[in-house]
Amino acid sequence: MARLVLLLALCVLPAIVSAARPARNPFEVEGRVYCDTCRAGFETPKTTYIAGAKVRLECKDRKSMELVYSKEGTTDSTGTYKIYVDDDHADQLCDAVLVSSPKKDCRSPSSGRDRARVILTSYNGIASNKRFANAIGFEKDDIESGCTELLRQYQEYED
């Protein structure tokens, strides 16, 4: 009888423990939102990062392109956002997309830098649950002073 109780305890105890564990987020998507102060189309030393910007993670069905998952996040004081995702999205195309900027003079999404693709599956060889999205940004309405000199540094030298 004691063996039967011990065997039953060994079978039931792991099931109870695993059922009592809280569900965890399999993925953490992290990225930054910037203000392109020189309207260069990319980050420069004059780039500033936006606190309080809203970002949405959107996942669409690969075949129908229908939106199947959406979750919003907000940037912290360093312009960094973290969005926690509950499920694996193996057969979906997921992007971090700009929603809004709290800066009145930096609200126009930068063409080509308004979204960043993120792979949200465990079946691709990446060991970590953390996923990093490329920086996405808004363009400032007016170019700041000093940008001409800065952008001149990026030009190729002529022969």
Secondary structure, DSSP 8 states (H G I E B T S, - for coil): -HHHHHHHHHHHHHHHHHHHS----SEEEEEEEEEETT--SS--TT-EE-TT-EEEEEEEETTT--EEEEEEEE--TTSEEEEEE-S--TTEEEEEEEEE-S-TT--EE-TT-SEEEE---STTS---SEEE---EEEE-SS--TTHHHHHHHHS----
